[in-house]
Amino acid sequence: MFNIGWSEMVVLLVVALVVLGPERLPGAVMWVTKTMRQVRDYASGATQQLKDELGPEFDDLRQPLSEINKLRGMTPRSVITKHLLDGDDSIFTGNFDRPSLEKPKSAEMPPTSGKPLNHNERPPIDPDAT
């Protein structure tokens, strides 16, 4: 529910110790845990009451919410991979070892001589690039 790491927990404990003092800190911790347990029980009770009153319509209510949760986890990369590339993420990972992506040997350009072009000389044309 909360994304709190160990360092944040230590900082919260030190702040609580300074603000509340060592004599009131155990009582405050017990109050917070009891309150959190009650809130969780109320939430689960409300969910169960909705299930009981709505019956099979409760699943119809949850379906759009689950679709929204699926969309929440979508990143631009996952959308492109899923819809445009049919799940093939080799473009992002750089893994081009698949045979379907290899260029046939006949389509390779002849090696260039490496010399610069003269004045008014046209560069070679690559038919695959145009």
N, C-alpha and C positions, 0 to 999 in steps of 0.2 A: 504494500500500500504506500509506504513512504520509502523514498530512495535515500536512506541515510547510511553513510559509511561509518567505519569505526572512528575515524578522526572527528567527524561531526558529533558522534555520540559522546566522545570524551570531552569535547568543548561544551556540549550541553550539560554534562554532569558537573564539570567545574563551575559553570555559570550557576547552575542550580545550587551547588554547595555554597557558593559565595552569597547568593541572594537569600536562600532559605536558611542556611546554617546547618550544621551537622545534626542538631536535635530535631528539626522539623523535616529534614529530607526524607527519612524512611516513611513518614506518614504521607507526604506528598506523592511519593512513588506508589504507595498502595492505593491512594485515591485515584491517580491517573490510570493505573491498570484496571481498577474496578470500573471506572467510567468507560474505558475503551471496551471492556467486556460487555457492559450494558448496551453500548451503542451497537456493537456487533450483533448482540442478541435481538435488539429491536429491528435492525436491518434484515436479518434472516427471518424474523417473525413477519415482517411486512411483506417480504417476498413470498413466504408460504401462504399468507392470507390472500395475496393477489392470485396465486396459483389456484387456491381453493375456490375463490369467487369467480374467476374468469374461466376456469376449466380449460378446454382445448383451445380457446381463443388466446390464452396466454402465450402459446407457442407462435401464433400469428403475430403477436405483439413483439416477441423477442427476435423474430427473423430480420426485420429492418435494422434493429440494433446490432445484430451480429454482422450484417453487411457493412454497416458504418465502421465497426471495429476492424474489419478486413481492410477497408479503405484507409483507416488511420495508420496502418502499418506499411502502406505503400510509399515507396520512395520513387523519385524519377527513374533511377536505375532499374528498380524492380518492375516498374510499369513498362519501360522500353523492352526489358528482357522478356517479360511475359507476353505482351501483345504484339510487338513488332518483330522480335527475334525468335519467337516460339520456344522460349526457355533456354536458348543458347547464349550463355554469357561469355563466350570466348573473346568477344570484342573487348570486354572490360578486363578480363584476366590476362589477355595476351597469349592464350593457349591456342595457337593456330595449327596444331598438328593434325587436325582432322582432314581426311583426304578430300572431302567435298569442297573445302575452302582453298585447296592448292590450285595454283595456276598451271594449266597444261604446258608442257615443254614447247609446243609449237608456237605458243603465244608470247614467248619471251622475246625481248628486244635484243638485237645484236649488240655486242659490246661496243662501246664508243671508243674512239681512238684516244680520248683524253686531251686532245689539243683544243685550244679555244677556237671559236668560229671567226672566220674572216669577216671583213666589212661587207654588209649586204648578203651574207650567207644565211640561209634558212636552217633552223635546227631540224633534226629528224622528227617525224610525226609518229606519235604512239597512238594507233587506232583504238586501243583499249581505254586510253585516258580521255578521249574526246567523245 
